Amino acid sequence: MRELRGERIDIIPWIEDLRMLIARALSPATIERVGIVEEEKTAMVVVADQHLSVAIGKKGQNVRLAMKLTGWDIDIMSETEYSKIKMEEAEQVFGAGGEGGEAPSEDEEAPVEDVEEASGETDEDAEETPAEVDEEVSDEEASDEEASDETGEDAEDSAEEEPEA
């Protein structure tokens, strides 16, 4: 850092990686995550709890300067705030013991829609029947046995060729 007429000046080297550029622009705050939403030209920055005020700056000056430097809108939140949001999202997907419904017990099954949404897979992705899976496993085991038989024969041949000392 340098000073110019009493103002501290940070020199931030340009880098093509937008996440790194944003992290450098908000230094000395410790940046934990940078998420980018290209369509909205917005960056979501998660900083360590104790560095939130440093990242935002006095009257929001640091984040405003970082936005001017990068040309992107930057939203800053603490790790605690980020964790809370992630927990709320998980509760919405999997349900919670309150208004969001109850999580299924071990004996119950979750609704297919919830599982599809959480995993990103659909019924079409899981069309193999148990018989098809067993057949694939049998084929793999057979090819493994053939490979070990070939390896075993080669080992016996080479043992016969080498005299023992």
C-alpha positions as CSV (number, residue, x, y, z in Angstrom):
1,M,0.0,0.0,0.0
2,R,1.1,3.5,-0.7
3,E,-0.2,6.9,0.3
4,L,-1.1,9.8,-1.9
5,R,-2.0,13.0,0.0
6,G,-3.0,11.0,3.0
7,E,-5.1,8.5,1.0
8,R,-4.0,4.9,1.0
9,I,-3.6,3.5,-2.5
10,D,-3.7,-0.2,-3.4
11,I,-2.2,-1.4,-6.7
12,I,-4.2,-4.3,-8.0
13,P,-2.6,-6.2,-10.9
14,W,-5.1,-7.0,-13.7
15,I,-5.9,-10.7,-14.1
16,E,-8.3,-12.3,-16.6
17,D,-9.8,-14.6,-13.9
18,L,-12.8,-12.5,-12.7
19,R,-13.0,-14.3,-9.3
20,M,-9.3,-13.6,-8.6
21,L,-9.7,-10.0,-9.7
22,I,-12.7,-9.5,-7.4
23,A,-10.8,-11.1,-4.5
24,R,-7.8,-8.9,-5.1
25,A,-10.0,-5.8,-5.3
26,L,-11.5,-6.5,-1.9
27,S,-8.2,-7.2,-0.2
28,P,-7.1,-7.2,2.6
29,A,-10.4,-8.9,3.5
30,T,-10.2,-12.7,3.5
31,I,-12.4,-14.0,0.7
32,E,-13.9,-17.4,1.2
33,R,-16.0,-17.8,-2.0
34,V,-16.8,-15.8,-5.1
35,G,-19.9,-16.9,-7.1
36,I,-20.6,-15.4,-10.5
37,V,-24.0,-14.9,-12.2
38,E,-23.0,-14.0,-15.8
39,E,-26.5,-13.2,-17.0
40,E,-27.0,-10.5,-14.4
41,K,-23.3,-9.5,-14.3
42,T,-23.4,-10.0,-10.5
43,A,-20.8,-11.5,-8.2
44,M,-21.7,-13.0,-4.7
45,V,-18.7,-12.8,-2.4
46,V,-18.5,-14.6,0.9
47,V,-16.0,-13.3,3.4
48,A,-14.8,-14.4,6.8
49,D,-17.1,-13.0,9.5
50,Q,-14.4,-10.9,11.0
51,H,-13.6,-9.3,7.6
52,L,-17.1,-8.3,6.6
53,S,-16.6,-4.6,7.6
54,V,-13.2,-4.5,5.9
55,A,-14.6,-5.9,2.6
56,I,-17.5,-3.4,2.6
57,G,-15.4,-0.5,3.8
58,K,-16.3,2.8,5.4
59,K,-19.8,3.7,4.1
60,G,-19.5,1.0,1.5
61,Q,-16.5,2.7,-0.2
62,N,-14.4,-0.5,-0.7
63,V,-17.2,-2.5,-2.4
64,R,-18.1,0.5,-4.6
65,L,-14.5,0.9,-5.8
66,A,-14.3,-2.9,-6.5
67,M,-17.5,-2.6,-8.5
68,K,-16.1,0.2,-10.6
69,L,-12.8,-1.6,-11.1
70,T,-14.4,-4.9,-12.2
71,G,-17.6,-3.5,-13.9
72,W,-19.7,-6.0,-12.0
73,D,-22.3,-5.7,-9.2
74,I,-20.8,-7.2,-6.1
75,D,-22.9,-8.5,-3.1
76,I,-21.0,-9.3,0.0
77,M,-22.1,-11.6,2.9
78,S,-20.4,-13.2,5.9
79,E,-19.8,-16.9,6.2
80,T,-22.4,-17.2,8.9
81,E,-25.0,-15.5,6.6
82,Y,-24.0,-17.8,3.7
83,S,-24.3,-20.9,5.9
84,K,-27.7,-19.8,7.1
85,I,-29.0,-19.4,3.5
86,K,-27.6,-22.8,2.5
87,M,-29.3,-24.5,5.4
88,E,-32.6,-22.8,4.5
89,E,-32.2,-24.0,0.9
90,A,-31.5,-27.5,2.1
91,E,-34.6,-27.5,4.3
92,Q,-36.7,-26.4,1.4
93,V,-35.4,-29.2,-0.8
94,F,-35.4,-32.0,1.8
95,G,-38.1,-30.7,4.2
96,A,-37.8,-29.8,7.8
97,G,-39.7,-30.7,11.0
98,G,-41.9,-27.6,10.7
99,E,-43.9,-26.0,7.9
100,G,-41.6,-27.4,5.2
101,G,-42.8,-30.9,6.0
102,E,-41.0,-33.7,7.7
103,A,-37.9,-35.6,6.5
104,P,-38.8,-39.2,5.7
105,S,-37.7,-41.7,8.3
106,E,-35.5,-44.6,7.3
107,D,-38.5,-46.8,6.7
108,E,-40.3,-44.2,4.5
109,E,-39.3,-43.1,1.0
110,A,-38.9,-39.5,0.0
111,P,-41.2,-38.3,-2.8
112,V,-39.7,-38.9,-6.3
113,E,-39.9,-35.2,-7.2
114,D,-37.8,-34.2,-4.1
115,V,-35.2,-36.8,-4.9
116,E,-35.1,-35.8,-8.6
117,E,-34.8,-32.1,-7.7
118,A,-32.0,-32.8,-5.1
119,S,-30.0,-35.2,-7.2
120,G,-30.7,-33.7,-10.7
121,E,-31.6,-37.2,-12.0
122,T,-34.9,-38.3,-13.3
123,D,-36.7,-41.7,-13.8
124,E,-35.3,-41.9,-17.3
125,D,-31.8,-41.8,-15.9
126,A,-32.5,-44.9,-13.8
127,E,-34.2,-47.2,-16.3
128,E,-31.9,-50.2,-15.8
129,T,-33.7,-53.1,-14.2
130,P,-32.0,-55.1,-11.5
131,A,-31.6,-58.0,-14.0
132,E,-29.7,-55.7,-16.4
133,V,-27.5,-54.5,-13.6
134,D,-26.8,-58.2,-12.5
135,E,-26.0,-59.0,-16.1
136,E,-23.5,-56.1,-16.4
137,V,-21.9,-57.1,-13.1
138,S,-21.6,-60.8,-14.3
139,D,-20.0,-59.6,-17.6
140,E,-17.5,-57.5,-15.8
141,E,-16.6,-60.4,-13.4
142,A,-16.2,-62.7,-16.3
143,S,-13.8,-60.3,-18.1
144,D,-11.9,-59.8,-14.9
145,E,-11.5,-63.6,-14.5
146,E,-10.3,-64.0,-18.1
147,A,-7.7,-61.2,-17.5
148,S,-6.5,-62.9,-14.4
149,D,-6.3,-66.3,-16.1
150,E,-4.2,-64.8,-18.9
151,T,-2.0,-63.1,-16.3
152,G,-1.7,-66.3,-14.3
153,E,-0.7,-68.4,-17.3
154,D,2.0,-65.9,-18.3
155,A,3.4,-65.9,-14.8
156,E,3.6,-69.8,-14.8
157,D,5.3,-69.8,-18.2
158,S,7.9,-67.2,-17.1
159,A,8.5,-69.2,-13.8
160,E,9.3,-72.3,-15.8
161,E,11.7,-70.5,-18.1
162,E,13.8,-69.1,-15.3
163,P,16.0,-71.6,-13.4
164,E,16.1,-71.4,-9.7
165,A,19.3,-70.5,-8.0
